[in-house]
Every structure is written in C-alpha cells, then in structure tokens.
Amino acid sequence: MQNFPLVSVICLSYNHEAYVVEALNSVINQTYPNIELLIADDCSSDNSIGVIKDWVKNHPEVHFSSNEKNLGNTKTFNQLAKIAKGEFIIDLAADDLLVPNCIEKQVTTFQNSKYKNLGIVYGNLIEIDKNGNFLNNYYKEEDRPESGDIYKMVIGRTTKICSVSSMIKKSVLEKLGYYDEDLAYEDLDLWIRTSRDFEFEYIPEILAKKRIVSDSLSSHFLIENNLRAKKLNESTLKILVKAYHLNKTKDEHKALLGRIRFEMYKFIKAKHFKLLFKLFLLEIKVRLKSI
C-alpha cells in the first residue's frame, strides 16, 4: 500500500498475564490500516502463554512464538525483528499500550518530515499504574525533547529518553545490527547509536501509555546486592564506553560527563563499587577529552 506502508509491532511478554490482552487490543484497534503484529513470550512463569494463545485463536493472522528458556528482551526482540516485513517497527512491552492514533501519527510524521535522514520518530506518553490510572506525563514542558540531531541530548541526559512511544525504520535497525544482545537492556544503547548517524523527530502528542509497576525494569538499577541490578549496571558501563568511542567533539565529551556522573549515583546506591571504579576511570578519560 503506497500511502500506508506496513508497520510491524513486536510485542514482548514476560509474566504479563494481567496486561497482555489490553496491550494486544491496543494494536489491533489502531486507526492505521496496515499493521503486522508479532508476539513473543520469553518463558513466562505465569499464565501469559495461555492467555496469548486464547487471544490468538481469534486473530490467526498474528505471529506468536514462545521461548523454551528465558532469552531476555534483546535476543527475543531481534528474533522477531529479523522476520518482520514492515518498513517501520515498534517495540511494545506487553504491559504498555498504544493510543488509538499512535501509528497513524508516527507514519504521517515520517512521510511529512523536513528531516532527510530521519531514523526514529517519538512522542510523549503518560505513565499509568497497574490499574491503568494516570500518574504523570512522561515529558513535561521543561524537558524540551528535541528533533533533528539529538545525539548530545541523548548522551548527556539533558532530557530523559523513552522508547515506548517511538517508531524506527527497519532499514535503520538492519544497518545498526539490531539490539546489542550482550546488553541486559536495549533502549539507551539503541538511541545513542541511532542518533549518531540519523535524525529524530519529536511528536508533541500523547502516543502511548507506559505502565509503572513495582517490578518495572527501572526499579532494579538501585537494588543492593542484586544480580539483575548488577547486569543492568554492567550494561550501562558498556553503553557509556561505546558512547566515548562514538564521540567526535569536546562538547560531546562534556555532555557525556553529565551522563556518567548521573550513573555514578546508581552504582553507589546499588553498592557496585568495582563497576564504580571502572566508571570513574572512564570519567577521567572523558574529562581529558573534553578539555
């Protein structure tokens, strides 16, 4: 369809029994007419697989696969992204939701953008609790999310990032080599690598709903003596080292210093002192490059 390029939505489920049907319905109820939905369960220990199988019975065109062992988000996403047929891809966690016109707004932005090297569009979203009640707007007026070349914004954390409301060209994912499967989380690394070579466009509208629950990924970074927290913070260190090598200017190194100092707090809070020492050594290298 010339005016409605295919969009692939990849929905990843892990112990999302209570939320997955609502997430899937938010995809099939889009105002946009040309969507491919691919679902994967990453070896859930609850009844997510049973719930998804029951839902798929009424949607036989939807692809569903389940991992026999837990592979993590990056590997599971990559498996589906490589078989996705869409020109554009959305990564949707099975406890989050797309608002009805999300995909229509994103595709229209790609088609009408002034940016010639556009790789990702992203919008605002609202955070909701486990019952779907409103908590916050993700981006507030003072955040000022940027468009165009946003590399310094991403590495410097002058504005926080969120991938829940974003859409990426599949060709960009292919060029980047998809998610880095050595990492425990994917979004910061993807945004850094993408923003180095491609432009972004911000859509100042609510496009998605992100569910905030007690076991959300963001809550694990600060847990003391926790294996998952250690893996997350190890991944952060790897991502920051990558950014150091991607940087080209003194201003970019200055921006990275802000990110490093922010992450130091997490390492201290989680009592990951070996990682903190490595981060401190990186901070010295970056500071010297920024002079």
Secondary structure as the mmCIF struct_conf table of DSSP 4:
data_model
#
loop_
_struct_conf.conf_type_id
_struct_conf.id
_struct_conf.beg_label_comp_id
_struct_conf.beg_label_asym_id
_struct_conf.beg_label_seq_id
_struct_conf.end_label_comp_id
_struct_conf.end_label_asym_id
_struct_conf.end_label_seq_id
BEND BEND1 ASN A 3 PHE A 4
STRN STRN1 VAL A 7 SER A 13
BEND BEND2 TYR A 14 ASN A 15
TURN_TY1_P TURN_TY1_P1 GLU A 17 TYR A 19
HELX_RH_AL_P HELX_RH_AL_P1 VAL A 20 ILE A 28
TURN_TY1_P TURN_TY1_P2 ASN A 29 ASN A 29
BEND BEND3 THR A 31 THR A 31
BEND BEND4 PRO A 33 PRO A 33
STRN STRN2 ILE A 35 ASP A 41
BEND BEND5 SER A 45 ASN A 47
HELX_RH_AL_P HELX_RH_AL_P2 SER A 48 VAL A 56
TURN_TY1_P TURN_TY1_P3 LYS A 57 ASN A 58
TURN_TY1_P TURN_TY1_P4 PRO A 60 GLU A 61
BEND BEND6 VAL A 62 VAL A 62
STRN STRN3 HIS A 63 SER A 66
BEND BEND7 GLU A 68 LYS A 69
HELX_RH_AL_P HELX_RH_AL_P3 ASN A 73 ALA A 81
TURN_TY1_P TURN_TY1_P5 LYS A 82 ILE A 83
BEND BEND8 GLU A 87 GLU A 87
STRN STRN4 PHE A 88 ALA A 93
TURN_TY1_P TURN_TY1_P6 ALA A 94 ASP A 95
STRN STRN5 LEU A 97 LEU A 98
TURN_TY1_P TURN_TY1_P7 PRO A 100 ASN A 101
HELX_RH_AL_P HELX_RH_AL_P4 CYS A 102 ASN A 112
BEND BEND9 LYS A 114 LYS A 114
TURN_TY1_P TURN_TY1_P8 LYS A 116 ASN A 117
STRN STRN6 LEU A 118 ILE A 128
TURN_TY1_P TURN_TY1_P9 LYS A 130 ASN A 131
BEND BEND10 GLY A 132 GLY A 132
STRN STRN7 PHE A 134 ASN A 137
BEND BEND11 TYR A 138 TYR A 139
HELX_RH_3T_P HELX_RH_3T_P1 GLU A 141 ASP A 143
STRN STRN8 GLY A 148 GLY A 148
HELX_RH_AL_P HELX_RH_AL_P5 TYR A 151 GLY A 156
TURN_TY1_P TURN_TY1_P10 ARG A 157 ARG A 157
BEND BEND12 THR A 158 THR A 159
TURN_TY1_P TURN_TY1_P11 VAL A 164 SER A 165
STRN STRN9 SER A 166 LYS A 169
HELX_RH_AL_P HELX_RH_AL_P6 LYS A 170 LEU A 176
TURN_TY1_P TURN_TY1_P12 GLY A 177 GLY A 177
BEND BEND13 TYR A 178 TYR A 179
TURN_TY1_P TURN_TY1_P13 GLU A 181 ASP A 182
BEND BEND14 LEU A 183 ALA A 184
HELX_RH_AL_P HELX_RH_AL_P7 ASP A 187 ASP A 197
BEND BEND15 PHE A 198 PHE A 198
STRN STRN10 GLU A 199 ARG A 211
TURN_TY1_P TURN_TY1_P14 SER A 214 ASP A 215
HELX_RH_3T_P HELX_RH_3T_P2 LEU A 217 HIS A 220
TURN_TY1_P TURN_TY1_P15 PHE A 221 LEU A 222
TURN_TY1_P TURN_TY1_P16 GLU A 224 ASN A 225
HELX_RH_AL_P HELX_RH_AL_P8 LEU A 227 LEU A 246
BEND BEND16 THR A 249 THR A 249
HELX_RH_AL_P HELX_RH_AL_P9 LYS A 250 LYS A 269
TURN_TY1_P TURN_TY1_P17 ALA A 270 LYS A 271
HELX_RH_AL_P HELX_RH_AL_P10 PHE A 273 SER A 290
#
